[in-house]
Amino acid sequence: MPFIPHTPDDVADMLVAIGVASVEDLFDEIPDPLKIAALDDIPQALSEMEIGRLMTERAGLDGRLLNFIGAGAYEHHIPAAVWAIATRGEFYSAYTPYQAEASQGTLQVIYEYQSMISALTAMDVSNASLYDGASALAESCLTAVRMNRASTSRRILMPRTVNPLYTRVTSAIAGNQGLEIETLGFDPRRGTSLLDALPAYEGQDFAALVVQQPNFFGNLEEIDALTDWAHRQRMWVIAVVNPTSLAILKPPGEWGTAAVGRRGADIVCGEGQPLGVPLAGGGPYFGFMATRMEYVRQMPGRIVGRTLDAEGRPGFSLTLQAREQHIRRSKATSNICTNQGLMVTAATIYLSLLGADGLTRVAEACRERTAQLVQTLERRCGLRAAFSGPRFHEAVLELDRPVAPVLEGLARRGIAGGLDLGPLYPELTFPLLVCATETKTTADIDAFALALHDVLRESRSVSDAA
């Protein structure tokens, strides 16, 4: 905290009031061998003015790059009102509603958030958020294994078009619980899940098929075909979605054609960061998860409901809590307990301010900016799109040389030029994943193209000279 108001006299008075001789006595349960006698490498204390200047200088070293990286974390315009409200004391310090009867404001915010996520995804119920999108996918896979009565396996069919980091996190979290992940290849022309490979999995026992829409390449999957196929194989469908895209794309609750007697994804999850949470050195973010009402008791985390008190007045309560702290350990579905309360508050305010029309305009602008970016880089820098077919606000471009040195050259010019996919997808030819949201102007795209053209020309000149 930036200001601690307690004087030494205040501290002494508090110690007297609780009957403790010193602050050190508050930690007497810590064994002496575990205590550090001195911190020799800690520098001398600085004044408030000096520490403020130091931190400003350190922050300045990061710079303000013109950002064209996406890959699961997106730069959007956040109205000033979002964090002006979210950082008010009553929200900023309301970590989680441990005393539900005294936390009506916090509970109402979470209830409104759940309602908005359910509306966006066209699902019946949402929980009160998870740590991030990757852990939300892991929890979704575990839920599918528990709940898919038609399957006796712990196998998940995971397309390679799903965010590779999400796949790794899922393996790390759920692998020790016996979850097995089997990968599905992608179409090298369209950059989407390979439908022609599906017959090889027919008749096999899988608990679920994961479908990311838009996928990690930014391309739009053939969601109806994938959903119908999975349901015919008695698999559950786990949808991983970008919430901004749901303003213009078919929501997961409506995927499929109902030709097999079922329609829609069974579980929906994703990363909520695009909804009013800034890019901030890796977090904090929040994951969301939604499902059908009949599966609600298997959701991790907690769910807030709206009810009436004894006098008929509306109120809010913690309706379901699936953690072992709250219910018998044998009945717990997960050790997930925390909802990312501050991030959820920001997302709720963000969605309330934008409304359905505003979110649609943001999504349309993102799609248009990415199309403009791809066309400009193709025309002025000689790049080409790696995949055909529709996309949202990311695209994979092919370079004629290794991507990493090109990105280093762009960084020296103040541009974060995208993500090198080579280490993740070695079969692709010098792939660069780029992203443009509504924050990018024509001038920004032109600046990127000019810088990229210069970097490519310089590296070619160096190569020729060598």
Rosetta blueprint (number, residue, H / E / L):
1 M L
2 P L
3 F L
4 I L
5 P L
6 H L
7 T L
8 P H
9 D H
10 D H
11 V H
12 A H
13 D H
14 M H
15 L H
16 V H
17 A H
18 I H
19 G L
20 V L
21 A L
22 S L
23 V H
24 E H
25 D H
26 L H
27 F H
28 D L
29 E L
30 I L
31 P L
32 D H
33 P H
34 L H
35 K L
36 I L
37 A L
38 A L
39 L L
40 D L
41 D L
42 I L
43 P L
44 Q L
45 A L
46 L L
47 S L
48 E H
49 M H
50 E H
51 I H
52 G H
53 R H
54 L H
55 M H
56 T H
57 E H
58 R H
59 A H
60 G H
61 L H
62 D H
63 G L
64 R L
65 L L
66 L E
67 N E
68 F L
69 I L
70 G L
71 A L
72 G L
73 A L
74 Y L
75 E L
76 H L
77 H L
78 I L
79 P L
80 A H
81 A H
82 V H
83 W H
84 A H
85 I H
86 A H
87 T L
88 R L
89 G H
90 E H
91 F H
92 Y H
93 S L
94 A L
95 Y L
96 T L
97 P L
98 Y L
99 Q L
100 A H
101 E H
102 A H
103 S L
104 Q H
105 G H
106 T H
107 L H
108 Q H
109 V H
110 I H
111 Y H
112 E H
113 Y H
114 Q H
115 S H
116 M H
117 I H
118 S H
119 A H
120 L H
121 T H
122 A L
123 M L
124 D L
125 V E
126 S E
127 N L
128 A L
129 S L
130 L E
131 Y L
132 D L
133 G H
134 A H
135 S H
136 A H
137 L H
138 A H
139 E H
140 S H
141 C H
142 L H
143 T H
144 A H
145 V H
146 R H
147 M H
148 N L
149 R L
150 A L
151 S L
152 T L
153 S L
154 R L
155 R E
156 I E
157 L E
158 M E
159 P E
160 R L
161 T L
162 V L
163 N L
164 P H
165 L H
166 Y H
167 T H
168 R H
169 V H
170 T H
171 S H
172 A H
173 I H
174 A H
175 G H
176 N H
177 Q H
178 G L
179 L L
180 E E
181 I E
182 E E
183 T E
184 L E
185 G L
186 F E
187 D L
188 P L
189 R L
190 R L
191 G L
192 T L
193 S E
194 L L
195 L H
196 D H
197 A H
198 L H
199 P H
200 A H
201 Y H
202 E L
203 G L
204 Q L
205 D L
206 F L
207 A L
208 A E
209 L E
210 V E
211 V E
212 Q E
213 Q E
214 P L
215 N L
216 F L
217 F L
218 G L
219 N E
220 L L
221 E L
222 E L
223 I H
224 D H
225 A H
226 L H
227 T H
228 D H
229 W H
230 A H
231 H H
232 R H
233 Q L
234 R L
235 M L
236 W E
237 V E
238 I E
239 A E
240 V E
241 V E
242 N L
243 P H
244 T H
245 S H
246 L H
247 A H
248 I L
249 L L
250 K L
251 P L
252 P H
253 G H
254 E H
255 W L
256 G L
257 T L
258 A L
259 A L
260 V L
261 G L
262 R L
263 R L
264 G L
265 A L
266 D L
267 I E
268 V E
269 C E
270 G E
271 E E
272 G L
273 Q L
274 P L
275 L L
276 G L
277 V L
278 P L
279 L L
280 A L
281 G L
282 G L
283 G L
284 P L
285 Y L
286 F L
287 G E
288 F E
289 M E
290 A E
291 T E
292 R L
293 M H
294 E H
295 Y H
296 V H
297 R H
298 Q H
299 M L
300 P L
301 G L
302 R E
303 I E
304 V E
305 G E
306 R E
307 T E
308 L E
309 D L
310 A L
311 E L
312 G L
313 R L
314 P E
315 G E
316 F E
317 S E
318 L E
319 T E
320 L E
321 Q E
322 A L
323 R E
324 E L
325 Q L
326 H L
327 I L
328 R L
329 R H
330 S H
331 K H
332 A L
333 T L
334 S E
335 N L
336 I L
337 C L
338 T L
339 N L
340 Q L
341 G H
342 L H
343 M H
344 V H
345 T H
346 A H
347 A H
348 T H
349 I H
350 Y H
351 L H
352 S H
353 L H
354 L H
355 G H
356 A H
357 D H
358 G H
359 L H
360 T H
361 R H
362 V H
363 A H
364 E H
365 A H
366 C H
367 R H
368 E H
369 R H
370 T H
371 A H
372 Q H
373 L H
374 V H
375 Q H
376 T H
377 L H
378 E H
379 R H
380 R H
381 C H
382 G L
383 L L
384 R E
385 A E
386 A L
387 F L
388 S L
389 G L
390 P L
391 R E
392 F L
393 H L
394 E E
395 A E
396 V E
397 L E
398 E E
399 L L
400 D L
401 R L
402 P L
403 V H
404 A H
405 P H
406 V H
407 L H
408 E H
409 G H
410 L H
411 A H
412 R H
413 R L
414 G L
415 I E
416 A E
417 G L
418 G L
419 L E
420 D E
421 L L
422 G L
423 P L
424 L L
425 Y L
426 P L
427 E L
428 L L
429 T L
430 F L
431 P E
432 L E
433 L E
434 V E
435 C E
436 A L
437 T L
438 E L
439 T L
440 K L
441 T L
442 T H
443 A H
444 D H
445 I H
446 D H
447 A H
448 F H
449 A H
450 L H
451 A H
452 L H
453 H H
454 D H
455 V H
456 L H
457 R H
458 E H
459 S H
460 R H
461 S H
462 V H
463 S H
464 D H
465 A H
466 A L
